[in-house]
């Protein structure tokens, strides 16, 4: 009997690589779902200071500036940890870094119940939770999207970002209710439990890469090979070993050893700092952090309390912000896949500035319809800036886009830390937050102008990469 033709179904089936196996649900979506839950679990504490600030002041007599300093330490570490976390995820795997980060958040939140001096709150709120949340920063969302998805990256980044921001805000009413009865310590323990509950899911389902699951990234038909502008130095063959070299038949040289994660992060920063677009993104994202986590996230509830609004009511308004943030950020991811991200950034920042400009006129003891309008608009715009910013990082910096986004996100948190501390000082000095809101509105206009000046073809000539 003659052999089957080379193109027969049996031969095709026997030679089909494991990457070609069809699945009903691509593993990338399972990873994205677990990442979403992890971000929600990690987000619980990030909004807690705004709710717990007043109860701690009432029990210990600490000033707004002292508690704002603890939040600022948290935000600084949250930001500065992010680029190193991105490099650590590349080196040790997404799963390990994520599990350790959630454990740190849980430990820091649980240990908060033991504090009785101001320096201790700096250690728990600041150091432990700052390191943990920094490792679970929005760069985690960008890393998941870039690693597991060849298409729909903007949409996935938007969904994961929404999970992070929504988790930060949607839990606020429950935390506020617990903080009033039975007390803020029980609220801290609830946050710790939420972070730790996700760890088993991470260890079981969060694969490090598509190769670990025997598949290609979602939407990819062939293994992705970076182009000349985005290929890392380690991936490029040395001049004497290129395929057109005289001795092409000699064995290929062994791959270059991996660079230490911290060294890689610093090298990426050094190279990215030579690109004008990097500084434009840094400036815009610093203002983004100042006007979200730094001001609204930390001081909206105390400011509303100053105007006679109950803390639970103010927390409920922020929860509505979180709900509409889900819609806004996912929509922003969808738009990022279809429109110029620099234009989207300019529009987002300008709308945010308008909202902050009118906020002092809306605060009062009761919730008016105009406040509901503000909450909805601010929610839609809360972190809608993340998908276009991550997209520009990838367009301009190629394979290093995830680590570069980590540094840009560090600027986000440094801006948030500065705003949190400055707003607390303004409140102690003037007895109100009005000047802080006006200053933030002006900064948003600056961010809109900076974003609009990013060149369309920024990624054409400025792609940089360093060894992995």
Buried (B, 14 or more C-beta within 10 A) or exposed (E): EEEEEEEEEEEEEEEEEEBEEEEEEBBBBBBBBBBBBBBBBBBBBBBBBBBBBBBBBEEBEBBBBBBBBBBBBBBBBBBBBBBBBBBBBBBEBBBBBBBBBBBBBBBBBBBBBEBEEBEBBBBBBBBBBBBBBBBBBBBBBBBBBBBBBBEBBBBBBBBBBBBBBBBBBBBBBBBBBBBBEEEBBEBBBBBBBBBBEBBEBBEEBBBBBBBEBEBBBBEBEEEEEBEEBBBBEBBBEEEEEEEEEEEEEEEEEEEBEEBEBEEBBBBBBEBBEEBEBBBBBBBBBBBBBBBBBBBBBBBBBBBBBBBEBBBBBBBBBBBBBBBBBBBBBBBBBBBBBEEBBBBBBBBBBBBBBBBBBEBBEBBEEEBEEEBEEBBBBBBBBBBBBBBBBBBBBBBBBBBBBBBBBBBBBBBBBBBBBBBBBBBBBBBEEEEBBBBBBBBBBEBBBBBBEBBBEBBEEBBEEBBBBBBB
